[in-house]
Amino acid sequence: MTSRDQYVEKMKAQIDQLNENMKALEVKAQEASDEARAKYDEQISKMQDQSKAAMTKLADMKAAGTDTWDAMIAEMEKVRDAFVHSFSYFKSQLK
């Protein structure tokens, strides 16, 4: 397996883990009051969009040529970091 393949697998594993963690938080959010749940649903929707964007970017990376690979890494990490940040913020709101 090349380092490129390893990087793609590492990113996929991170995104998959975030998605699993997000599902657990979604269950917890359902226990919140109606007012809080509406806010949580909005944040969950944002995270789901970020998850889709991350998976799309990952697919783009798999198809990227060597000339665009480095730029794709930077873009992928930005997308992943935004997803991680949103997840962390949402998790902190579910106290």
Buried (B, 14 or more C-beta within 10 A) or exposed (E): EEEBEEBBEEBBEBBEEBBEEBEEBBEEBEEBEEEEBEBBBEBBEBBEEBBEBBBEBBEEBEEBEEEEEEEBBEBBEEBBEBBBEBBEEBBEBBE
